[in-house]
Amino acid sequence: MSNYSVKLQIIFVLSFVAIPFLFLSAQAESEKSAEVFNHGLDYIFEHHSTLNGTNKTKNINFGNLLVSGNWDFDKIMPYQGWGLEGSIMATHGRSLSNKLGDIQTASNIDVSGINSFKVYQLILSYQFYPNHSLLAGLIDLSTWFNINQSALLFINSSAGTSAELGSSGLLGPSIYPYPSAGLFLNSKFENSVYVMAALMDQNAGNPSNPKLTKTQMKLTPKHYFGLTEIGLDNENRKLALGFWKYGEKFNDLSDTQINSAAPIQRTAQGGYVLFNYKFGRLDPFIRYGRTGRDIQNIYANLVLGFNYFSPLKREDDIFGVMVSRAYLSDKYKATNIATIRHDEVAYEAIYKIGLNKQYSFFPSFQYITHPSGRNDRKAIQLASMRFAMHLE
């Protein structure tokens, strides 16, 4: 890592922290100043312990702190429609999936034990028409694309971003914990129809030093990540269809070129469909995503489950059950045909104990069969407790 990149990282952090407060100090006498800047703090802590499995482990703890803010420039500038939002993220603790050996990642805040403090998102937005906006900057696409909102209750990563999409690219697409820089168009129309399109730097994060925020953006016909989603989203139901593609080609898992040992280069692309329909206190959901079988270990992912709201007559509580199957490619299985013969399937039951709007506990139990497709490993039985805090 060059000294220039390190210095730029420090400048990003300091400017994010200092500039808003200097700005607000100058605006302190204005009645509108309180409406200009909004901020929040989110902290998640998890404790995990295996009850059974080949790789038994106890007392794996880790956490994630996110400090976010947004500035509405309409209140102070003659130019309407502009805004700025950003966040700083700090992570701590050990990795869970590195110990378990699963391929879907049992916790969606697991960062493989890479503890860091960095700028996470930094987004300049412009609303050029009601319900139509353009965003530019460091953007975590997993908060917008490929999600059933009700599935975000669960701890397993596949309930958030589908496994085949999340495992694409070098470090995944522009999602947690490595967002990349790019452009994002978000349009909402009548009858709850929406269209979203993103064009991002192909290489999310900084492979040479994942602790730092990637400060470069490269968009060319052969170096990009594109993602489009169109759907119907209202209060009770969501139906969406998405497509994604990388500009640069990737190595085939096994096939080589004729008269050469060099691997064949193939295009990485895929698609997904998702649906949920809430009726009464029950909210079932389903999502299926698929990509090619030649360049990724996971070529498809099916996730289905349900949430049941306000069990035991507690308004803020939610009970959920989810199952996620990661379909593993034949070429990946062929890398060790003696032991890798199956698809990995993760089951999870979770209960949200909502103490109030700010604090919640999430006891969870996961049962994961054939971790990473291996038939020589016992099924994982994982007991977890998540604590979540949200302050504004």
N, C-alpha and C positions, 0 to 999 in steps of 0.2 A: 504494500500500500504506500503510495507516494505521500510525501509531506503535504503536497497541495490538497489531496483528497481529505487528509486528516484535518487540515486547517479549515477546509470548506465545511466539513461535518461540524466542527466546533462553532463556526459562524452560523450555521443553520440553527443549532440548538440555542445559542445566545440570542440570536435575533428573534426567534420564536418566543422566547421567554420575555425579553426586555422590551421589544418594540411595542407590543400591545399595552403594556403598563405605562410606558412613556406617553403613548398616544392618549390613553385614558386620563392620565394626569392633566394633560393639556385641555381635555374636554370636561374636566370635573365639574365646572360651573354650569354646564349645559344640562337642561332637564332631560335631554335626549340621550345623554351619555350612557345611562343605565341600559338603554335599549340597543346600543351599538354593539356591545360585547357580551356574549354569553359563554359560559365555561362549564365544564363538568369534569368529574373524576370518577373513574371506574377501576375497581380492584377485584381480581379473582384469585383465590387461593385454593389449591387442590391437594388432597391427601389420598394416596392410593396404596392398596395392599392386595396382593394376590392370595386367593384361597387355595388355588390349585394351578398347575401348569408346569411345563418342563423347566422354564426359567422363573422360579419362584423369587419374589422380591417383596419386601415389606418396607413401609415407611418411605415411599417416594413422595416428596413434596416439591411443589413449584408454584409460581405465581406470576401474575401479569398486572402491571399498573399502567393505566392510560389516562393522561391528562389532555383534555381537548378544549378547544375554543373556537368560536366563530365570530366574525365581524360583519355586521350589516352596514355597508357604506351608504345605503339609501338615506340614512338619517343625517348624514353629515356632508355628502357630496352632491353636486348638481347633476352628476351622471347616475342615472337610475339603473338598477338591476345588478350591480356588482357586489360581490361578497368574497370573503376569505375565510377559510377554515383550516385547521391543522391540529395535530396531536403529537405528543411525545410519549414514547413507550419505554418502559423498563421491565425486564424479565429477570427472574431468578430461579434457582433450583436445578434439580437433576432432570434427566430425560426418562420418560416412562417407556415409550415404545422401543428405545434402544435396549432396554432390559427385557421387555416382553417378547420381542421378535415378531410382532404383528406387522402387517403391511398397510393397514388402513389408518393407523395412528389412533390409539385408544382415547386420546384427549386432544381436543381442538385448540388448546393453548400450549401444547408441547412444542418447544423450540429446540429439541435435540440437545438440551443442556447448554446451549449457547446463550449465556447471560449477556445482556446488552442494555445500553441506555442510548436511545437515538430518536431522531425525528421520524415519525411513522407516516403521517400523512401531511401534505401541504397542498391545498387545493384553492385555486382562484376560479370563481364561478361567475357566469354572466347569464342572467335571464333575459333573453332577447324577445320573448313573447310569453304571455301567460301560460304556465305549465310547460314551457320549453326552455331548456337551459344547456349551456355548454360549460364543461369543466376542464381544467388543465392543471397538471401537477402530479404529485405523488398520490396515487389513488388505490385504495384497497377495493378491488372489484367484488370481493366476496360479500360485501355489505349491500350490493345491488343485484348481482347476477346469480342465477343458478340456486336460488334459495326458496324453500318453503318456510315462511316465517315461523310456523308452529314447530318445525323440526329443529329450530335453534335451541330448543329446551335441552337437547341431549348433549352429552359430553363427547361421544365418539365423533371423530372428524368427518366421517362420511355423511353424517346428518347435515353438515353445513355444505361445504363444497363437495361435489361428487368425486369419488376416488379417482376415476379415470382422468378427470380434468385437473384435479389437485396434484396428480403425480406427473403431469406433462412438463415439458421443458427441462431446463437445468435444475432450477429450484422451485418449479411450479410456475403457474402464471402469476399475474399481479394480485396476489392474495396474501393473507396473514401467513407467516410473519415478514414476508418480503414483497411489499408493494413496489411497483416500478412507475416510471413517469410516462405520461401520455395524455391523450385527449378522450373525452367522454361526452357523448350527446345523450340527453335524457328528455324524451318528449311524451307528454300525456295528452290523450284526446278524450272526446266525449265517450260515454258508455263504458268508462273504465278501461279503455284500450290504451296500451303504452308501447313505445318502441325505445330501446336503448342500444347504443352502439359505442364500442370503445376501441381505440387504436393505441396500443401501448408498446413500450420498449420490450423486445422479445425476452431479454434476460432479466428476470426479476431479481432484486437483491444484488448483493455483491459477493460472488462465489469465492473470491480471494480473501475476503474478510466479512463474513455475514454479520458481524457486530455493528458494522457501519451502514448508514443509509447510502444507497446508490444515488450519486449526484449527476449522472449523465443520462441523456436520452438520445437514442438513435432510432430513427424511423426511416427505413428504406424499403424498396420492393422486396428485398430478400432478408430483411431484419425487422420483424414486427410481430406483435401478437394482436389478433383481431377477434372481437367477441360481439355478437349481436343477439339480442333477445327481443321477442315480440310476444305480447300476452294480454290477458284480461285479468284485472286485479281490482276487486272491490272488498267490501267489509267481510263477506262470508266465503268467498271462493277466489281461487287463482288458477289460471291455466296459462302455461307459458311454453314456448319453444325457442331453443337457443342453438347457435352454431358458433364454432370457434376454429381458428387456424393460425399456425405459425408460418412466418415467411421463410425462415431458414429451414433446411431439411436436416433430418437426424439419421443416425446410423441404424440400420436394421439390426435386430437382436442376433441374427445368425447368418443371414444370406450375404454372400460376397459377390463381387463383380466377376464376370467371366475372365479367366486367365489372370486373376489378381486376388490377393488376399484382402484387399480393401473392402469394407462393408458397403452394401448398397445404401444409397441415400434415399430416404422416403419423406413425404410430406406428413406433418403432424396436424391432424384436424379431427373434429368430432362434433357431436351434437347431443342434445338432451331435451327431454320433455318432462314437465312436472305439473302436478295437480293437487289441490286440496279443496275440500268443501266442508265448511263448518255448519253444523246444524245442532241447535240446542247447546249442550255443554260438551259435545263430542266434535273433534276436529281431526279426521283422518287425512293422510297425505301419502303421495307416492311420487317417485322420481326415477327416471331411467336415463342413463347417459352411456354413450358408446363412442369409441374411437377405433383406429385400426389395430390389428393383431400383431403387427410386425415390429413396432419400435417401443412399445410400452409393456411393462409387466402386467399392468391392469388395463384390460381393453374395454371393460364395461362395468357398470355399477348399478344395482337395483336397490333402492331404499324405500321402505314403506313402514307405516306406523300410525299411531294416533295419539292425541292428547285428550285428556278428560279434565275439564275445568271445574274448579271449586268442589273437589271431593271433600267429604266430611263437613260440608257446609262452611268451608273456609274460603273466603272470597279470593285471596291471593295465591292459593295453592293450585298446583297442576300435577296430574299424574300422567306419565307417558310411557309407551312401549314402542320400540323401534327395532327393525332388523335390516341389516345392510349386507348384501352379497357382493364381493369383489370377484369378478370373473377374470381369471388369470390366463394369459395367452399361452398357447401350446409351445411357442418358442422359449418363453420363460421357463415353463415346466421342463423343457428339454435340456436346460442348463444343468439340471440334476434330476434326471428322470427316476432315479432310485428313491428319492425322498419327496420331490415336489410333484404331486399328482392331483391335488384338489384345489377348489376355490376356497377362499377364506370367507367365513360368514360370522358376522358380529351381531349379537342380540343385546339389547340394553333395556332395562327398566329403570325409571327415574321418577323421583317425587320432589317437586319444588315446595319448600316450606317458606312461604312468604311472611316474614315477620312484619314488614311494612313495605312501603314503596322503595325504600333505600337498601334494605338488607334481606338476603335470602340464603337459605341452605338447600343443597341439592344432593341428598343421598342417592347413589346410583349403583347398579350391579350390571356388569357386562359378562357375557359368556361368548367366547370367541373360539370357533372350531377351526382346526387346521391352520394355525398361524402361519402366514406367508405361503400357504398351500402345502405345507410339509405334513406328511403322514407319520413322521417320526417324532412329532411333538404333541404333547397332551393339550387338550383344550384349556384355554385360559379362563379362570374364574376371577374376576377383578371387582373388588369392593372399593368404592370411592366416595369421597365427600367433598363437595365444592361449596365454597363460601363466596358470595358475590355482593359487592357494595357499589351503589351508584349514588353519587352526590352531584347536586347542581348548585 
